[in-house]
Amino acid sequence: MKFSIPKTDDSRLPEPNAISDSNSNMHTSKTQTSQPPMLITQSSKIRVLKKLSTRVANSSASVLLSGESGTGKELFAQLIHHASQRSANAFVRVNCAALPESLIESELFGHEKGSFTDAVQARVGRFELANGGTLLLDEVTEIPLATQAKLLRVLEESEFERVGSNEPIQTDVRVIATSNRDLLQEVEKGNFRLDLYHRLNVVAIEIPALRERLIDVPLLAMHFVNRFQHENDIRIQGFTATAMQALSQHDWPGNVRELRNLVHRACILTTQSLIDVDCLDSLKSSSAPSQPVSMPDQWLHTKLADIEKQIIIAALQKYGSKRVVAEKLGVSTRTLTNKLRIYREQSDGDGDELLGRPKAA
């Protein structure tokens, strides 16, 4: 049994196109994309959030993206930017967690020559680079309180001064902030300003963890195989059923980033055309369920719909409840019921056989 890759045009796989400039460094990036980011999903939760992001895009409102690390918050930020009227202008990302406290103000607002010891020349800040476009403040809770006050002023008055200057600079920037922490808890702890929280939280979007949308695991896994298979001399076709079972049972604490890195490593290490479980070392320590899922006998070859059917049937065999299965797979009960009706029609109406039970005599 095998789990193989559908044919995909590599040119459609999203790869960031960084534009270098004299102010760029490892903690910031300035990007322009001609195509929207591609969301690999069958989850109803993600589809709802995608529609919300598109509706929000053409407003000027600040957006707060929350969720665990590795869930794809930056991808949603890119989606909002691309769907907006600002898409022709720059998308500038600042990794606030990677910047030392002494440099973050200069990084955001720029500085004048001689404004501090190492300021040997004037520097344009991220707000200036993002003018007319979108500024992503990644892990915004890492910004120190003193700089938070200046950030609040920019959001309210659309102007700022470079470090070492008293001359105001007007700016037109859409700000999107991300955090893997509970911002209200950070406010209560005194680590984050309440007024800044409300200014950023005009539109709040929470990205669900991968374990809350396990229906996406097979599609994402194949997508990453398609991206990384060129790093091995062997023509990698996909996964064995055993390997896919291990992927489907993992709880993914590192979310999509963990899945991506795991598949990347497996593509490098595999000596077979089908990646087996022995190349998924980090999953071996995962606690196995008390009653392993009964995996179906046939896996997808080229039709993506077969993935969905096999996973739904396996989940029903394990949990026995449509409500629980719908919650685990991140789809509505109505959607699940409709799919089961189609499956029963395809199997001549035999619902018992669908669930792995013997036919009635």
C-alpha positions in Angstrom: 0.0 0.0 0.0 1.2 3.5 -0.7 0.3 7.1 -0.3 1.5 8.9 -3.5 1.8 12.4 -4.6 -0.7 14.1 -7.0 0.9 15.8 -9.9 1.6 19.4 -9.1 3.1 22.2 -11.0 6.2 23.2 -9.0 5.9 26.8 -10.2 2.7 27.2 -8.1 4.4 26.3 -4.9 4.7 29.5 -2.8 8.3 30.7 -2.3 9.1 34.1 -0.8 10.7 36.5 -3.1 12.9 38.7 -0.9 13.9 42.1 -2.1 17.3 43.1 -0.6 18.0 46.7 0.4 20.7 48.5 2.3 18.7 48.3 5.5 17.8 44.6 5.4 19.1 42.1 8.0 18.4 38.6 9.3 15.5 39.9 11.4 13.5 41.8 8.8 12.5 41.2 5.2 10.8 43.2 2.5 8.8 41.1 0.1 6.7 41.6 -3.0 4.7 38.7 -4.4 2.8 38.5 -7.7 0.7 35.5 -6.7 -1.3 35.0 -3.5 0.0 32.5 -0.9 -1.4 29.0 -1.3 -3.3 27.6 1.6 -3.2 23.8 1.6 -6.4 22.8 3.4 -9.6 20.9 3.5 -10.5 22.2 7.0 -13.7 24.1 7.3 -12.1 26.2 10.1 -9.3 27.4 7.8 -11.7 28.1 4.9 -13.8 30.3 7.2 -10.7 32.2 8.3 -9.6 32.6 4.7 -12.9 34.2 3.8 -12.6 36.5 6.9 -9.1 37.5 5.9 -10.3 38.4 2.4 -13.1 40.5 3.8 -10.8 42.3 6.2 -8.1 43.0 3.5 -9.6 46.1 1.9 -10.1 47.9 5.2 -7.4 49.9 6.9 -7.9 48.2 10.2 -5.1 46.6 12.2 -5.2 42.8 12.5 -4.1 40.6 15.4 -3.2 37.1 14.4 -2.9 34.7 17.3 -2.1 31.0 17.5 0.6 28.6 18.5 4.0 28.7 16.9 4.1 27.1 13.5 0.4 27.4 12.7 0.9 29.7 9.7 0.2 33.2 11.1 2.6 34.8 8.6 0.9 33.0 5.7 -2.4 34.6 6.7 -0.7 38.0 7.0 0.6 37.6 3.4 -2.9 36.5 2.3 -4.4 39.7 3.8 -1.8 41.9 2.2 -2.2 40.3 -1.3 -6.0 40.6 -1.2 -5.8 44.3 -0.2 -5.3 47.4 -2.4 -1.8 47.6 -0.9 -0.7 44.4 -2.7 1.4 46.3 -5.3 3.5 47.8 -2.4 5.9 46.3 0.0 5.1 43.6 2.6 7.7 44.2 5.4 8.2 41.6 8.2 9.9 42.4 11.5 10.8 39.5 13.8 10.4 41.4 17.1 11.6 38.4 19.2 15.0 38.3 17.4 15.9 42.0 17.9 17.7 43.2 21.0 15.8 45.8 23.1 18.4 48.4 22.3 17.9 48.2 18.6 14.2 47.6 18.1 13.2 51.3 18.1 15.9 52.1 15.5 14.7 49.1 13.5 11.1 50.2 13.4 11.5 54.0 13.1 15.0 54.4 11.7 17.7 56.7 13.0 19.9 59.7 12.1 23.6 59.7 11.7 25.3 60.2 15.1 22.1 59.6 17.1 24.0 56.9 19.1 27.4 55.4 19.3 27.2 53.0 16.4 25.0 55.2 14.2 27.7 55.9 11.5 25.1 56.7 8.9 21.4 57.4 8.7 19.1 54.4 8.5 15.5 54.1 7.1 13.2 52.2 9.5 10.6 49.5 8.7 7.7 51.9 8.8 9.3 54.0 6.0 10.0 50.9 4.0 6.5 49.7 4.4 4.9 53.0 3.4 1.8 52.3 1.3 2.0 48.6 2.1 1.8 46.3 5.0 4.1 46.0 8.1 4.0 42.6 9.9 5.1 42.8 13.6 5.9 39.1 14.3 5.7 38.3 18.0 4.6 41.7 19.0 4.7 40.9 22.7 8.5 41.1 22.6 8.4 44.8 22.0 9.5 46.6 25.2 7.0 48.9 26.9 8.9 52.1 26.1 8.7 51.3 22.4 5.1 50.2 22.7 4.1 53.8 23.6 5.8 55.1 20.4 4.2 52.3 18.3 0.8 53.3 19.7 1.4 56.9 18.6 2.2 55.8 15.0 -1.0 53.7 14.9 -3.1 56.6 16.2 -1.5 59.6 14.4 0.2 58.0 11.4 3.5 59.8 12.1 6.8 59.2 13.9 10.3 60.5 14.3 13.5 58.7 13.6 15.8 58.2 16.5 17.9 61.4 17.0 15.4 63.6 15.1 12.5 65.8 15.9 11.1 66.0 12.4 7.8 64.1 12.1 7.5 61.6 9.2 4.0 60.8 7.8 3.3 57.2 7.1 0.5 55.2 5.5 1.0 51.6 6.7 -1.4 48.7 7.4 -0.1 47.0 10.6 -0.6 43.3 11.2 0.6 41.8 14.5 1.1 38.2 15.5 1.5 36.5 18.9 1.7 33.0 20.2 0.8 34.3 23.7 -2.5 35.5 25.2 -2.2 39.2 25.0 -4.7 39.9 27.7 -2.7 37.8 30.1 0.4 39.8 29.1 -1.6 43.0 29.8 -2.5 41.7 33.3 1.1 40.9 33.9 2.1 44.4 33.0 4.1 43.3 30.0 1.8 44.8 27.3 -0.1 48.1 27.1 -3.9 47.8 27.3 -4.4 50.7 24.9 -2.0 49.2 22.4 -3.8 45.9 22.7 -7.1 47.5 21.8 -5.5 49.4 18.9 -4.1 46.2 17.4 -7.1 44.0 18.2 -9.5 45.8 15.8 -9.8 42.5 13.9 -8.7 39.3 15.7 -8.0 36.0 13.9 -7.0 32.9 15.8 -5.3 30.2 13.7 -6.1 26.7 15.0 -3.4 24.2 15.8 -2.7 21.4 13.4 -4.1 18.8 15.9 -7.4 20.6 15.5 -7.5 20.0 11.8 -5.9 16.6 11.2 -7.7 16.3 8.0 -5.0 18.5 6.5 -2.1 16.4 7.5 -2.0 14.1 4.4 -2.4 17.0 2.0 0.3 19.0 3.7 2.6 16.1 3.9 2.4 15.4 0.2 2.8 19.1 -0.6 6.1 19.1 1.4 7.3 15.9 -0.3 6.6 17.6 -3.7 8.7 20.6 -2.6 11.7 18.6 -1.1 11.8 15.5 -3.3 14.5 17.0 -5.5 17.0 16.8 -2.6 17.3 13.0 -3.0 18.5 11.1 -6.1 15.5 8.7 -5.6 12.2 9.6 -7.2 10.0 9.9 -4.1 6.4 9.0 -4.8 4.9 9.5 -1.3 4.4 7.6 1.9 3.7 4.0 2.9 0.3 3.5 4.7 2.3 2.8 8.0 4.1 6.1 7.7 0.8 8.0 7.0 -0.8 6.3 9.9 2.0 7.6 12.2 1.6 11.1 10.8 -2.1 11.0 11.3 -1.8 9.9 14.9 0.8 12.5 16.0 -0.5 15.5 17.9 1.9 18.0 16.3 3.0 20.3 19.1 5.1 22.2 16.6 2.2 22.4 14.1 2.8 22.8 10.4 6.4 23.9 10.9 7.1 20.6 12.6 5.4 18.6 9.8 7.4 20.6 7.2 10.7 19.9 8.8 9.9 16.3 9.5 9.0 15.6 5.8 12.0 17.6 4.7 14.3 15.4 6.7 12.5 12.2 5.5 13.0 13.3 1.9 16.7 13.5 2.5 17.1 10.2 4.4 14.7 7.8 2.6 16.3 5.1 0.4 13.0 4.1 -1.1 10.5 5.7 -3.3 7.9 5.5 -0.5 8.8 7.2 2.8 8.4 4.6 5.6 8.0 5.2 9.3 11.7 4.5 9.9 12.4 7.9 8.4 10.1 9.6 10.9 12.2 9.2 14.0 10.6 12.1 15.9 7.2 10.3 15.8 8.5 7.2 17.4 8.4 8.7 20.9 4.8 9.8 20.5 2.4 8.0 22.7 0.4 5.5 20.7 -3.4 5.5 21.1 -4.7 2.6 23.3 -6.7 1.3 20.3 -4.8 2.0 17.1 -6.8 3.3 14.2 -7.7 0.6 11.7 -6.1 1.9 8.5 -7.9 1.4 5.2 -6.6 -1.1 2.7 -6.3 1.3 -0.2 -4.6 4.7 -0.2 -4.7 7.5 -2.6 -2.8 7.2 -5.9 -3.8 10.3 -7.8 -7.3 11.4 -6.5 -7.2 13.7 -3.5 -10.8 12.7 -2.7 -9.7 9.2 -1.7 -7.5 10.7 1.1 -10.5 12.4 2.7 -12.7 9.3 2.4 -10.1 7.0 4.0 -9.3 9.3 6.9 -13.0 9.9 7.6 -13.8 6.2 7.6 -10.7 5.4 9.8 -11.8 8.1 12.3 -15.4 6.8 12.4 -14.0 3.3 13.1 -12.0 4.7 16.0 -14.4 7.1 17.6 -17.8 5.8 16.5 -19.4 9.3 16.7 -20.0 11.7 13.9 -19.9 14.7 16.3 -16.5 13.7 17.7 -15.1 12.9 14.2 -16.3 16.2 12.9 -14.6 18.0 15.8 -11.3 16.0 15.4 -11.1 16.6 11.7 -12.1 20.3 11.8 -15.3 20.0 9.7 -18.9 20.7 10.5 -21.2 17.8 11.4 -23.4 18.7 8.4 -20.4 18.4 6.0 -19.5 15.1 7.5 -23.0 13.8 7.1 -23.2 14.8 3.5 -19.9 13.1 2.7 -21.1 9.9 4.5 -24.3 10.0 2.4 -22.1 10.1 -0.8 -19.9 7.2 0.4 -23.0 5.1 1.2 -24.4 5.8 -2.3 -21.1 4.8 -3.8 -21.1 1.5 -1.8 -24.8 0.7 -2.7 -26.1 2.1 0.6 -24.3 -0.3 2.9 -23.5 1.9 5.9 -22.4 -1.0 8.0 -19.7 -2.0 5.5 -18.5 1.6 5.4 -17.8 1.5 9.1 -15.9 -1.8 8.9 -18.8 -3.9 10.3 -19.8 -7.2 8.6 -22.8 -7.1 6.4 -26.1 -8.2 7.9 -27.1 -11.7 7.0 
